[in-house]
Amino acid sequence: YNILIHLIMKKVFYSLVCIITLSACSSENIALDALKVYDVSNSACKTTMSKEETRNATPTILSIELGEDGIAQCSFQDVEANCAVKNIYVKVINQDKQITLVVYNNVLEAFADCICKYDVSFKMSKLVPGSYQLKVYCAGPGMKYDERYIAYNGKINIAQNKKTIVTFSTPLILPES
């Protein structure tokens, strides 16, 4: 009889350990995958320049306004890219208190001999007020990026119902390849 109770207790203990382990793994994934970007759209070409021109080299501005629902209305002003770009995309990668935004476009069928300025708007869900380390990368087609393509790296403070403005030191320029 004691052996039977011992075996049952062993199975119960093993089951509890498995349940706790599985729930810990799933909550970790939720924390790492919390932020989502959606409703990304870009303006038509606002200003056209030749590839050699720098007369309109205005810095890119990122604005983030967090609503009470945890959804942030975000926009980049004056992103520079080849005039043949149709769609500009934004992806978010987050871990703990670091937000990484990757701005990119798809492979172009043909290149134009000019550069355009675009505005890009998007929404980011499940953002909570607080202080974050923000990194912004401009990536080539296929989301190829590394430290050479970092456009911004700094601390930002996000508050509910308040617009946070980040002015880059240079324009965010999407690489053509």
C-alpha positions in Angstrom: 0.0 0.0 0.0 2.9 2.4 0.8 4.5 1.7 -2.5 1.2 2.6 -4.3 0.9 5.9 -2.5 4.6 6.7 -3.2 4.0 6.1 -6.9 0.9 8.3 -7.0 2.7 11.1 -5.1 5.6 10.8 -7.5 3.3 11.1 -10.6 1.5 14.1 -9.0 4.8 15.9 -8.3 6.1 15.2 -11.8 2.8 16.5 -13.3 3.0 19.7 -11.2 6.6 20.3 -12.3 5.7 19.9 -15.9 2.7 22.3 -15.6 4.8 25.0 -13.9 7.6 24.6 -16.5 5.2 24.9 -19.4 3.4 28.0 -17.9 6.8 29.7 -17.3 7.8 29.2 -20.9 4.6 30.6 -22.3 4.7 33.7 -20.1 8.3 34.3 -21.2 7.2 34.3 -24.9 4.4 36.8 -24.1 6.9 39.2 -22.6 9.3 39.0 -25.5 6.6 39.2 -28.2 4.4 41.8 -26.7 4.8 44.7 -29.1 3.2 44.6 -32.6 3.3 47.0 -35.5 0.3 47.3 -37.8 -1.5 49.7 -40.1 1.8 50.8 -41.7 1.3 53.3 -44.6 3.5 55.8 -46.3 2.7 59.0 -48.1 3.4 59.6 -51.8 6.7 61.3 -52.7 6.7 64.7 -50.9 9.9 66.1 -52.3 12.2 64.9 -55.1 15.9 65.4 -55.2 18.7 64.1 -57.4 21.0 61.6 -55.7 23.7 64.2 -55.3 21.5 67.0 -53.8 21.7 67.7 -50.1 19.8 71.0 -50.0 16.9 69.5 -48.2 18.8 67.3 -45.8 16.4 67.8 -42.9 16.6 65.3 -40.1 13.9 62.6 -39.7 11.4 63.1 -36.9 9.7 60.2 -35.1 6.6 61.0 -33.0 4.9 58.5 -30.7 1.6 59.2 -29.0 0.4 56.6 -26.5 -3.3 56.3 -26.0 -5.1 55.1 -22.9 -5.8 51.8 -24.7 -2.0 51.0 -24.9 -2.0 51.7 -28.7 0.7 54.1 -29.8 0.1 56.3 -32.9 3.5 56.6 -34.5 4.9 58.4 -37.5 8.3 59.1 -39.2 8.5 62.4 -41.1 11.0 62.8 -44.0 12.2 59.3 -44.6 14.5 59.3 -47.7 14.3 56.5 -50.2 14.6 55.9 -53.9 11.8 57.4 -55.9 10.8 54.0 -57.2 9.8 52.8 -53.7 6.1 52.1 -53.4 5.8 50.8 -49.8 7.8 51.4 -46.7 7.5 48.9 -43.9 8.2 49.0 -40.1 9.0 46.0 -37.9 9.4 46.1 -34.1 11.6 43.9 -32.0 11.5 44.3 -28.3 13.0 42.8 -25.2 12.5 44.2 -21.7 12.8 48.0 -21.9 14.4 48.1 -25.4 12.4 48.8 -28.6 14.1 48.3 -31.9 12.3 49.6 -35.0 13.5 48.5 -38.4 12.4 50.6 -41.4 12.7 49.0 -44.8 11.3 48.5 -48.3 11.0 45.5 -50.6 13.3 44.9 -53.5 12.8 47.4 -56.3 12.1 46.2 -59.8 13.9 49.2 -61.3 15.7 52.1 -59.7 14.8 55.8 -60.3 17.6 58.3 -60.5 16.2 60.4 -57.7 15.5 60.4 -54.0 12.1 61.1 -52.4 11.0 62.1 -48.9 8.2 60.1 -47.5 6.1 60.2 -44.3 5.5 56.8 -42.7 2.7 56.2 -40.2 2.0 53.1 -38.1 0.4 51.8 -34.9 2.2 49.9 -32.1 0.1 47.9 -29.7 0.6 46.9 -26.1 3.0 49.7 -25.3 3.1 50.8 -21.6 4.3 54.1 -20.3 7.9 54.2 -19.2 11.5 54.8 -20.1 12.9 52.8 -23.1 16.1 52.4 -25.0 15.1 53.1 -28.6 17.1 51.9 -31.6 16.0 52.7 -35.2 17.6 51.0 -38.2 17.1 51.7 -41.8 17.4 48.4 -43.6 17.9 47.4 -47.2 15.4 45.2 -49.1 14.8 42.0 -47.3 15.3 43.7 -43.9 19.2 43.5 -44.1 20.6 45.7 -41.4 23.5 45.9 -39.0 25.1 48.6 -36.8 26.2 50.6 -39.9 22.5 51.3 -40.6 21.6 52.6 -37.2 19.7 55.9 -37.5 19.0 56.5 -33.8 20.1 55.0 -30.5 19.0 56.7 -27.3 16.6 56.8 -24.3 13.0 57.9 -24.7 10.2 58.4 -22.2 6.7 57.4 -23.2 3.8 58.9 -21.3 0.1 58.2 -21.8 -1.8 60.9 -23.9 1.4 62.8 -24.5 3.3 63.0 -27.8 7.0 62.0 -27.6 9.1 63.6 -30.3 12.5 62.2 -31.4 14.5 64.3 -33.8 17.3 62.3 -35.5 20.6 64.0 -36.1 20.4 63.1 -39.8 17.8 61.9 -42.3 16.8 58.3 -42.2 17.9 57.1 -45.6 16.8 53.6 -46.8 19.7 51.8 -48.5 19.0 50.7 -52.1 20.6 47.3 -51.7 
